[in-house]
Amino acid sequence: MPENIVVTQSGEALGFWSWVMAHPQIPVILTEGEKKAGCLLSLGFVASALPGIWNGRVGKEDLERLHPDLVPMAQPGRKYIVLFDYETKPKTKLQVFQATRRTCQAIIQQDCQCEVALLPGPEKGIDDWVVV
């Protein structure tokens, strides 16, 4: 973390996201939930929590776009890495695949790059995987 970031007593890093915005070469990992994003942040990665796999984009399937809360970080060329939970049920795996594909499409529409990271399992989330 850069030196000019002030960390409050409650642990809030003031200026962190402004610093990330000023450095579009830093990739942003999108994951499910604040616990998983907190895990990644504590390991030194820039991560943003989505409240669910479908919440990185808005709109109907034909007119989807990146969620407005993610747009400020979406400078041209920025890399996003989508890291959702490992799933075993076929129906859930299909949902994760579809949400990942559509989120990546919305990211690419913003002239950003999108990659997908897959957990090997059997741990469900990155926070579980890290502890093993």
Secondary structure as the mmCIF struct_conf table of DSSP 4:
data_model
#
loop_
_struct_conf.conf_type_id
_struct_conf.id
_struct_conf.beg_label_comp_id
_struct_conf.beg_label_asym_id
_struct_conf.beg_label_seq_id
_struct_conf.end_label_comp_id
_struct_conf.end_label_asym_id
_struct_conf.end_label_seq_id
TURN_TY1_P TURN_TY1_P1 GLU A 3 ASN A 4
HELX_LH_PP_P HELX_LH_PP_P1 ILE A 5 ILE A 5
STRN STRN1 VAL A 6 VAL A 7
HELX_LH_PP_P HELX_LH_PP_P2 THR A 8 THR A 8
TURN_TY1_P TURN_TY1_P2 GLN A 9 SER A 10
STRN STRN2 ALA A 13 LEU A 14
TURN_TY1_P TURN_TY1_P3 GLY A 15 GLY A 15
HELX_RH_AL_P HELX_RH_AL_P1 PHE A 16 MET A 21
TURN_TY1_P TURN_TY1_P4 ALA A 22 ALA A 22
TURN_TY1_P TURN_TY1_P5 PRO A 24 GLN A 25
BEND BEND1 ILE A 26 ILE A 26
STRN STRN3 VAL A 28 GLU A 32
BEND BEND2 GLY A 33 GLY A 33
HELX_RH_AL_P HELX_RH_AL_P2 GLU A 34 SER A 42
TURN_TY1_P TURN_TY1_P6 LEU A 43 GLY A 44
STRN STRN4 ALA A 47 LEU A 50
BEND BEND3 PRO A 51 GLY A 52
TURN_TY1_P TURN_TY1_P7 ILE A 53 GLY A 56
STRN STRN5 ARG A 57 VAL A 58
BEND BEND4 GLY A 59 GLY A 59
HELX_RH_3T_P HELX_RH_3T_P1 GLU A 61 LEU A 63
STRN STRN6 ARG A 65 LEU A 66
TURN_TY1_P TURN_TY1_P8 PRO A 68 LEU A 70
HELX_RH_3T_P HELX_RH_3T_P2 VAL A 71 MET A 73
TURN_TY1_P TURN_TY1_P9 PRO A 76 GLY A 77
STRN STRN7 LYS A 79 LEU A 83
HELX_LH_PP_P HELX_LH_PP_P3 PHE A 84 TYR A 86
BEND BEND5 LYS A 89 LYS A 89
HELX_RH_AL_P HELX_RH_AL_P3 PRO A 90 GLN A 109
TURN_TY1_P TURN_TY1_P10 GLN A 110 ASP A 111
STRN STRN8 GLN A 113 VAL A 116
BEND BEND6 GLY A 121 GLU A 123
BEND BEND7 GLY A 125 GLY A 125
HELX_RH_AL_P HELX_RH_AL_P4 ILE A 126 VAL A 131
#
